[in-house]
Amino acid sequence: MPRIALISDTHNLLRPEALTFLAGADHIVHGGDIGGPDILARLAAIAPLSVVRGNNDSAPWAADIPVSLTVTLGGVAVHAVHDIADLNLAAAGANVRVVVSGHSHKPSMVERDGVWFINPGSAGPRRFSLPISVGELLIDNGRITPRLVTLAVAPVQGRT
């Protein structure tokens, strides 16, 4: 059963707690606002990586990262886009069963018309009083079991 780890809004901070959660994933989907190429290298060292560009990923290193993408993982079409407001589900394909987004830093998970819409929240710097969180998909013969996880995080020097 493939385990797909979901992470977003790292903003150049890859917390040890997030790395622990990501360990053992079969694939990682990053929902944008990565922060820098070193974050991508560290994630790709854990598992195959699919990533979309966020609104803060505007430096030259991010120029070749797509704004949205659709990948098939465990036989399930997963579409990623940073800001859910930019979603064009019709263009993504009729077979999409999961949409992963980020941007708001607010974790959410809802199923509508057979499609899971999942925002894993932010695994990077804390924004307001929102939790530090990640998510995952377990896929078993086309059955999708999503989960959001709030990370118990230690303070990061100069950041929370």
N, CA, C and O of each residue as an XYZ file, in Angstrom:
640
protein
N       0.841     -1.173      0.000
C       0.000      0.000      0.000
C       0.896      1.250      0.000
O       1.588      1.510      0.984
N       0.887      2.010     -1.078
C       1.729      3.211     -1.140
C       1.321      4.252     -0.095
O       0.142      4.476      0.176
N       2.351      4.873      0.476
C       2.154      5.987      1.412
C       2.698      7.245      0.750
O       3.898      7.365      0.505
N       1.796      8.182      0.464
C       2.155      9.434     -0.187
C       2.161     10.523      0.881
O       1.123     10.818      1.474
N       3.310     11.114      1.127
C       3.425     12.185      2.119
C       3.106     13.517      1.448
O       3.507     13.766      0.311
N       2.382     14.363      2.166
C       1.973     15.680      1.672
C       2.569     16.757      2.575
O       2.457     16.695      3.799
N       3.200     17.737      1.948
C       3.823     18.829      2.689
C       3.662     20.100      1.870
O       3.606     20.050      0.641
N       3.587     21.232      2.546
C       3.464     22.495      1.829
C       4.013     23.626      2.689
O       4.209     23.485      3.896
N       4.249     24.726      2.040
C       4.607     25.974      2.718
C       5.748     25.795      3.710
O       5.645     26.182      4.874
N       6.831     25.204      3.232
C       8.022     25.059      4.061
C       8.771     26.386      4.193
O       9.456     26.611      5.191
N       8.648     27.252      3.212
C       9.283     28.575      3.273
C      10.730     28.487      3.758
O      11.158     29.252      4.622
N      11.465     27.549      3.190
C      12.893     27.347      3.459
C      13.184     26.872      4.882
O      14.280     27.082      5.403
N      12.187     26.225      5.510
C      12.388     25.634      6.835
C      11.872     24.194      6.805
O      10.665     23.955      6.756
N      12.789     23.259      6.835
C      12.426     21.843      6.856
C      12.712     21.323      8.267
O      13.841     20.972      8.607
N      11.666     21.287      9.060
C      11.783     20.929     10.478
C      12.147     19.452     10.653
O      11.752     18.618      9.839
N      12.894     19.126     11.707
C      13.226     17.724     11.984
C      11.970     16.859     12.163
O      11.955     15.694     11.768
N      10.932     17.429     12.755
C       9.688     16.689     12.958
C       9.029     16.340     11.625
O       8.438     15.270     11.479
N       9.132     17.243     10.660
C       8.589     16.969      9.324
C       9.418     15.882      8.646
O       8.862     14.994      8.000
N      10.726     15.942      8.787
C      11.589     14.910      8.198
C      11.278     13.538      8.778
O      11.276     12.544      8.052
N      11.019     13.476     10.065
C      10.657     12.206     10.701
C       9.359     11.680     10.117
O       9.242     10.487      9.836
N       8.377     12.563      9.931
C       7.103     12.151      9.357
C       7.275     11.658      7.916
O       6.652     10.674      7.519
N       8.100     12.325      7.153
C       8.282     11.985      5.741
C       9.049     10.677      5.532
O       8.903     10.031      4.494
N       9.851     10.293      6.498
C      10.665      9.082      6.374
C       9.782      7.877      6.067
O       8.742      7.679      6.696
N      10.202      7.089      5.109
C       9.463      5.889      4.734
C       8.365      6.110      3.714
O       7.704      5.157      3.302
N       8.158      7.357      3.299
C       7.132      7.628      2.273
C       7.569      7.018      0.943
O       8.760      6.935      0.643
N       6.593      6.598      0.162
C       6.869      6.088     -1.183
C       6.979      7.218     -2.198
O       7.590      7.059     -3.255
N       6.378      8.368     -1.866
C       6.403      9.539     -2.748
C       6.061     10.740     -1.864
O       5.346     10.601     -0.872
N       6.571     11.910     -2.226
C       6.253     13.151     -1.524
C       5.667     14.128     -2.530
O       6.191     14.291     -3.632
N       4.569     14.782     -2.138
C       3.985     15.866     -2.931
C       4.116     17.138     -2.107
O       3.628     17.214     -0.979
N       4.788     18.149     -2.691
C       4.957     19.445     -2.024
C       4.026     20.442     -2.708
O       4.069     20.606     -3.927
N       3.185     21.104     -1.916
C       2.185     22.030     -2.436
C       2.650     23.453     -2.627
O       1.817     24.356     -2.712
N       3.952     23.690     -2.698
C       4.451     25.016     -3.058
C       4.858     25.884     -1.878
O       4.654     25.523     -0.719
N       5.439     27.032     -2.197
C       6.142     27.896     -1.253
C       7.232     27.076     -0.566
O       7.254     26.885      0.650
N       8.121     26.612     -1.417
C       9.212     25.720     -1.034
C      10.272     26.500     -0.261
O      10.638     26.133      0.856
N      10.753     27.566     -0.861
C      11.737     28.414     -0.210
C      13.127     28.357     -0.803
O      13.856     29.348     -0.759
N      13.509     27.221     -1.357
C      14.837     27.143     -1.955
C      15.144     25.758     -2.469
O      14.501     24.785     -2.074
N      16.128     25.664     -3.354
C      16.459     24.376     -3.969
C      16.997     23.353     -2.973
O      16.881     22.150     -3.205
N      17.584     23.814     -1.868
C      18.097     22.864     -0.880
C      16.963     22.069     -0.234
O      17.156     20.911      0.139
N      15.802     22.670     -0.099
C      14.628     21.957      0.439
C      14.258     20.828     -0.520
O      13.978     19.711     -0.084
N      14.255     21.110     -1.809
C      13.922     20.082     -2.803
C      14.928     18.941     -2.764
O      14.546     17.774     -2.849
N      16.202     19.264     -2.636
C      17.234     18.227     -2.595
C      17.053     17.338     -1.367
O      17.185     16.118     -1.457
N      16.755     17.942     -0.232
C      16.565     17.157      0.987
C      15.339     16.263      0.888
O      15.367     15.121      1.347
N      14.270     16.767      0.298
C      13.058     15.952      0.138
C      13.284     14.825     -0.865
O      12.861     13.691     -0.640
N      13.946     15.140     -1.963
C      14.201     14.122     -2.994
C      15.116     13.017     -2.488
O      15.109     11.915     -3.036
N      15.896     13.288     -1.462
C      16.745     12.257     -0.874
C      15.928     11.260     -0.049
O      16.401     10.164      0.253
N      14.709     11.640      0.311
C      13.836     10.770      1.104
C      13.000      9.865      0.208
O      12.879      8.666      0.460
N      12.419     10.454     -0.850
C      11.507      9.707     -1.729
C      11.350     10.471     -3.035
O      11.690     11.652     -3.103
N      10.836      9.810     -4.080
C      10.510     10.542     -5.303
C       9.614     11.729     -4.954
O       8.784     11.644     -4.049
N       9.785     12.819     -5.669
C       9.184     14.094     -5.297
C       8.424     14.714     -6.468
O       8.931     14.785     -7.588
N       7.196     15.163     -6.186
C       6.430     15.980     -7.129
C       6.163     17.302     -6.423
O       5.769     17.318     -5.256
N       6.375     18.410     -7.127
C       6.305     19.715     -6.478
C       5.722     20.750     -7.425
O       5.932     20.698     -8.637
N       4.978     21.699     -6.842
C       4.475     22.828     -7.610
C       5.056     24.117     -7.025
O       5.439     24.180     -5.857
N       5.105     25.126     -7.866
C       5.652     26.418     -7.480
C       4.592     27.224     -6.736
O       3.441     27.302     -7.165
N       4.994     27.823     -5.615
C       4.101     28.694     -4.864
C       4.321     30.146     -5.220
O       5.252     30.475     -5.955
N       3.484     31.008     -4.711
C       3.573     32.430     -5.024
C       4.862     33.059     -4.501
O       5.274     34.107     -4.998
N       5.510     32.443     -3.508
C       6.781     32.959     -2.995
C       7.998     32.326     -3.654
O       9.131     32.712     -3.368
N       7.773     31.368     -4.523
C       8.875     30.696     -5.233
C       9.147     31.414     -6.553
O       8.939     30.859     -7.632
N       9.615     32.653     -6.449
C       9.764     33.482     -7.646
C      11.209     33.665     -8.100
O      11.452     34.293     -9.131
N      12.160     33.134     -7.361
C      13.566     33.263     -7.730
C      13.887     32.375     -8.939
O      13.128     31.455     -9.245
N      14.985     32.639     -9.615
C      15.335     31.862    -10.813
C      15.383     30.346    -10.597
O      15.043     29.600    -11.515
N      15.788     29.868     -9.427
C      15.857     28.422     -9.177
C      14.505     27.740     -9.382
O      14.459     26.549     -9.689
N      13.405     28.479     -9.215
C      12.064     27.892     -9.288
C      11.412     28.029    -10.669
O      10.279     27.588    -10.862
N      12.104     28.624    -11.611
C      11.498     28.926    -12.916
C      10.958     27.696    -13.637
O       9.959     27.793    -14.350
N      11.593     26.549    -13.466
C      11.156     25.344    -14.179
C      10.157     24.496    -13.396
O       9.725     23.449    -13.877
N       9.789     24.933    -12.206
C       8.807     24.187    -11.406
C       7.420     24.563    -11.893
O       7.114     25.750    -12.005
N       6.565     23.578    -12.189
C       5.239     23.896    -12.718
C       4.327     24.538    -11.666
O       4.502     24.331    -10.465
N       3.366     25.308    -12.133
C       2.362     25.926    -11.269
C       1.349     24.877    -10.812
O       0.788     24.978     -9.721
N       1.124     23.885    -11.644
C       0.247     22.765    -11.278
C       0.746     21.523    -12.001
O       1.440     21.610    -13.014
N       0.383     20.375    -11.465
C       0.745     19.126    -12.124
C      -0.195     18.029    -11.662
O      -0.818     18.120    -10.605
N      -0.283     16.988    -12.480
C      -1.050     15.801    -12.135
C      -0.121     14.603    -12.260
O       0.532     14.415    -13.287
N      -0.067     13.795    -11.207
C       0.740     12.576    -11.197
C      -0.160     11.417    -10.784
O      -1.120     11.591    -10.034
N       0.167     10.242    -11.286
C      -0.556      9.039    -10.882
C       0.288      8.295     -9.876
O       1.413      7.891    -10.170
N      -0.258      8.113     -8.688
C       0.445      7.483     -7.583
C      -0.421      6.364     -7.031
O      -1.554      6.600     -6.613
N       0.099      5.162     -7.029
C      -0.683      4.027     -6.558
C      -1.953      3.814     -7.361
O      -2.949      3.305     -6.847
N      -1.907      4.211     -8.637
C      -3.069      4.072     -9.505
C      -4.104      5.176     -9.357
O      -5.181      5.093     -9.948
N      -3.794      6.217     -8.571
C      -4.723      7.323     -8.317
C      -4.138      8.615     -8.873
O      -2.974      8.932     -8.630
N      -4.952      9.362     -9.623
C      -4.508     10.650    -10.164
C      -4.578     11.706     -9.064
O      -5.636     11.958     -8.488
N      -3.420     12.320     -8.787
C      -3.288     13.352     -7.771
C      -2.873     14.640     -8.478
O      -1.878     14.671     -9.202
N      -3.640     15.688     -8.258
C      -3.346     16.983     -8.873
C      -2.870     17.933     -7.776
O      -3.461     17.973     -6.697
N      -1.821     18.687     -8.038
C      -1.292     19.653     -7.073
C      -1.305     21.046     -7.677
O      -0.986     21.233     -8.851
N      -1.673     22.011     -6.866
C      -1.669     23.427     -7.213
C      -1.482     24.191     -5.898
O      -2.075     23.821     -4.885
N      -0.683     25.226     -5.902
C      -0.398     25.913     -4.635
C      -1.649     26.572     -4.049
O      -2.020     26.297     -2.908
N      -2.284     27.425     -4.814
C      -3.453     28.176     -4.337
C      -4.707     27.543     -4.924
O      -4.874     27.510     -6.143
N      -5.578     27.047     -4.077
C      -6.797     26.373     -4.532
C      -7.638     27.290     -5.417
O      -8.416     26.805     -6.238
N      -7.496     28.604     -5.264
C      -8.226     29.548     -6.114
C      -7.798     29.438     -7.573
O      -8.536     29.853     -8.467
N      -6.607     28.881     -7.823
C      -6.094     28.717     -9.185
C      -6.433     27.353     -9.786
O      -6.005     27.042    -10.897
N      -7.195     26.545     -9.061
C      -7.524     25.205     -9.534
C      -8.425     25.240    -10.750
O      -9.447     25.926    -10.763
N      -8.031     24.488    -11.780
C      -8.878     24.245    -12.937
C      -9.014     22.729    -13.039
O      -8.256     22.066    -13.748
N      -9.989     22.200    -12.319
C     -10.137     20.747    -12.231
C     -10.467     20.134    -13.582
O     -10.038     19.016    -13.869
N     -11.214     20.837    -14.414
C     -11.548     20.313    -15.741
C     -10.284     20.120    -16.574
O     -10.160     19.133    -17.299
N      -9.358     21.052    -16.472
C      -8.107     20.948    -17.231
C      -7.193     19.874    -16.643
O      -6.377     19.291    -17.357
N      -7.331     19.613    -15.339
C      -6.474     18.619    -14.681
C      -6.802     17.210    -15.144
O      -5.930     16.341    -15.157
N      -8.036     16.979    -15.519
C      -8.440     15.663    -16.008
C      -9.595     15.092    -15.209
O      -9.695     15.290    -13.998
N     -10.448     14.394    -15.894
C     -11.657     13.849    -15.281
C     -11.358     12.749    -14.266
O     -12.202     12.440    -13.425
N     -10.181     12.164    -14.336
C      -9.876     11.049    -13.445
C      -9.184     11.473    -12.147
O      -8.803     10.605    -11.362
N      -9.006     12.776    -11.890
C      -8.356     13.249    -10.664
C      -9.220     12.881     -9.463
O     -10.420     13.156     -9.433
N      -8.586     12.253     -8.474
C      -9.304     11.837     -7.258
C      -8.813     12.562     -6.018
O      -9.454     12.518     -4.967
N      -7.651     13.241     -6.146
C      -7.107     14.001     -5.018
C      -6.543     15.311     -5.550
O      -5.840     15.331     -6.561
N      -6.855     16.407     -4.860
C      -6.257     17.710     -5.147
C      -5.500     18.138     -3.904
O      -6.069     18.226     -2.816
N      -4.202     18.405     -4.075
C      -3.350     18.864     -2.984
C      -3.035     20.330     -3.232
O      -2.616     20.709     -4.325
N      -3.237     21.143     -2.215
C      -2.929     22.570     -2.324
C      -2.198     23.021     -1.068
O      -1.932     22.226     -0.166
N      -1.885     24.291     -1.027
C      -1.218     24.890      0.120
C      -1.710     26.313      0.267
O      -2.916     26.557      0.236
N      -0.804     27.249      0.425
C      -1.009     28.678      0.400
C      -1.628     29.255      1.675
O      -1.095     30.221      2.222
N      -2.721     28.702      2.155
C      -3.420     29.293      3.300
C      -2.752     28.981      4.635
O      -3.016     29.654      5.632
N      -1.901     27.980      4.660
C      -1.255     27.470      5.875
C      -2.254     26.787      6.799
O      -1.886     26.352      7.890
N      -3.495     26.688      6.382
C      -4.545     26.102      7.220
C      -4.838     24.677      6.750
O      -5.329     24.485      5.638
N      -4.542     23.671      7.588
C      -4.811     22.294      7.167
C      -6.311     22.050      7.000
O      -7.129     22.472      7.817
N      -6.638     21.356      5.918
C      -8.045     21.019      5.677
C      -8.123     19.777      4.803
O      -7.211     19.467      4.037
N      -9.244     19.080      4.944
C      -9.446     17.840      4.190
C     -10.955     17.660      4.041
O     -11.684     17.579      5.029
N     -11.407     17.598      2.795
C     -12.832     17.397      2.537
C     -12.981     16.604      1.238
O     -12.199     16.775      0.303
N     -13.983     15.745      1.190
C     -14.278     15.003     -0.034
C     -15.548     15.582     -0.638
O     -16.570     15.725      0.033
N     -15.458     15.911     -1.923
C     -16.611     16.432     -2.666
C     -16.701     15.718     -4.001
O     -15.751     15.707     -4.783
N     -17.849     15.128     -4.247
C     -18.104     14.464     -5.528
C     -17.007     13.466     -5.897
O     -16.602     13.374     -7.056
N     -16.533     12.723     -4.902
C     -15.535     11.684     -5.154
C     -14.108     12.176     -5.274
O     -13.215     11.396     -5.606
N     -13.870     13.465     -5.011
C     -12.526     14.039     -5.076
C     -12.142     14.552     -3.686
O     -12.887     15.318     -3.074
N     -10.979     14.126     -3.192
C     -10.447     14.636     -1.937
C      -9.704     15.936     -2.204
O      -8.850     15.997     -3.089
N     -10.025     16.971     -1.444
C      -9.332     18.258     -1.491
C      -8.568     18.370     -0.175
O      -9.166     18.465      0.897
N      -7.243     18.358     -0.271
C      -6.410     18.300      0.926
C      -5.378     19.416      0.910
O      -4.615     19.567     -0.044
N      -5.370     20.186      1.974
C      -4.320     21.160      2.211
C      -3.594     20.680      3.461
O      -4.168     20.713      4.550
N      -2.336     20.232      3.333
C      -1.637     19.728      4.512
C      -1.251     20.820      5.503
O      -0.677     20.519      6.550
N      -1.551     22.068      5.202
C      -1.160     23.173      6.073
C       0.288     23.545      5.836
O       0.839     23.274      4.769
N       0.896     24.157      6.817
C       2.274     24.602      6.690
C       3.185     23.781      7.590
O       2.908     23.595      8.775
N       4.275     23.293      7.008
C       5.295     22.586      7.785
C       6.470     23.506      8.080
O       7.437     23.088      8.716
N       6.398     24.751      7.626
C       7.487     25.704      7.813
C       7.232     26.638      8.976
O       6.728     26.214     10.016
N       7.575     27.905      8.812
C       7.382     28.867      9.900
C       5.901     28.986     10.278
O       5.019     28.961      9.420
N       5.654     29.114     11.582
C       4.278     29.245     12.058
C       3.697     30.574     11.581
O       4.371     31.605     11.585
N       2.446     30.525     11.177
C       1.728     31.723     10.752
C       0.536     31.883     11.682
O      -0.296     30.985     11.803
N       0.464     33.019     12.326
C      -0.604     33.299     13.286
C      -0.631     32.190     14.334
O       0.415     31.837     14.878
N      -1.798     31.640     14.625
C      -1.886     30.554     15.608
C      -2.171     29.218     14.928
O      -2.629     28.275     15.572
N      -1.899     29.139     13.624
C      -2.165     27.908     12.885
C      -1.154     26.829     13.269
O      -0.010     27.134     13.607
N      -1.583     25.568     13.216
C      -0.667     24.481     13.582
C       0.408     24.255     12.524
O       0.267     24.670     11.373
N       1.469     23.599     12.932
C       2.490     23.109     12.007
C       2.018     21.704     11.626
O       1.847     20.851     12.496
N       1.808     21.461     10.334
C       1.167     20.198      9.958
C       1.637     19.666      8.616
O       2.244     20.376      7.814
N       1.337     18.405      8.402
C       1.630     17.666      7.178
C       0.456     16.729      6.932
O      -0.498     16.707      7.711
N       0.521     15.961      5.858
C      -0.546     15.010      5.585
C      -0.019     13.789      4.871
O       1.156     13.710      4.513
N      -0.902     12.850      4.675
C      -0.524     11.655      3.923
C      -1.755     11.041      3.274
O      -2.893     11.257      3.690
N      -1.471     10.267      2.238
C      -2.480      9.451      1.570
C      -1.998      8.020      1.626
O      -0.858      7.725      1.268
N      -2.862      7.134      2.074
C      -2.605      5.707      1.952
C      -3.523      5.219      0.853
O      -4.728      5.469      0.893
N      -2.968      4.526     -0.129
C      -3.739      4.091     -1.290
C      -3.697      2.573     -1.353
O      -2.628      1.968     -1.438
N      -4.878      1.969     -1.309
C      -4.984      0.512     -1.313
C      -6.029      0.090     -2.345
O      -7.231      0.224     -2.116
N      -5.555     -0.421     -3.483
C      -6.453     -0.852     -4.563
C      -7.470      0.219     -4.932
O      -8.657     -0.071     -5.081
N      -7.006      1.459     -5.081
C      -7.867      2.559     -5.476
C      -8.591      3.229     -4.323
O      -9.195      4.286     -4.508
N      -8.544      2.639     -3.142
C      -9.180      3.243     -1.961
C      -8.193      4.211     -1.328
O      -7.051      3.847     -1.045
N      -8.633      5.443     -1.106
C      -7.776      6.504     -0.585
C      -8.134      6.757      0.875
O      -9.292      7.004      1.210
N      -7.125      6.690      1.734
C      -7.309      7.045      3.139
C      -6.393      8.230      3.429
O      -5.181      8.066      3.568
N      -6.982      9.433      3.521
C      -6.163     10.617      3.799
C      -6.067     10.865      5.308
O      -6.918     10.434      6.086
N      -5.009     11.569      5.688
C      -4.829     11.910      7.104
C      -4.021     13.194      7.207
O      -3.053     13.394      6.473
N      -4.429     14.058      8.124
C      -3.665     15.251      8.465
C      -3.030     15.023      9.826
O      -3.637     14.414     10.706
N      -1.801     15.515      9.999
C      -1.067     15.320     11.248
C      -0.521     16.668     11.706
O       0.194     17.346     10.968
N      -0.869     17.044     12.933
C      -0.270     18.223     13.552
C       1.029     17.780     14.206
O       1.044     16.842     15.002
N       2.115     18.459     13.867
C       3.426     18.109     14.400
C       3.675     18.820     15.728
O       3.410     20.015     15.865
N       4.175     18.085     16.680
C       4.640     18.685     17.930
C       6.048     19.161     17.647
O       6.965     18.351     17.508
N       6.227     20.473     17.562
C       7.508     21.004     17.113
C       8.235     21.737     18.225
O       7.634     22.404     19.068
N       9.532     21.590     18.196
C      10.401     22.337     19.091
C      10.615     23.723     18.501
O      10.605     23.867     17.278
N      10.804     24.735     19.317
C      11.087     26.064     18.770
C      12.352     26.028     17.921
O      13.327     25.358     18.259
N      12.315     26.757     16.818
C      13.477     26.897     15.942
C      14.097     28.248     16.250
O      13.385     29.248     16.338
N      15.405     28.293     16.414
C      16.066     29.537     16.760
C      15.707     30.625     15.757
O      15.946     30.490     14.557
N      15.131     31.702     16.271
C      14.749     32.826     15.428
C      13.413     32.651     14.742
O      12.938     33.570     14.075
N      12.787     31.471     14.894
C      11.495     31.189     14.264
C      10.658     30.368     15.225
O      11.170     29.766     16.169
N       9.349     30.357     14.961
C       8.460     29.468     15.738
C       7.645     28.617     14.824
O       6.841     27.808     15.287
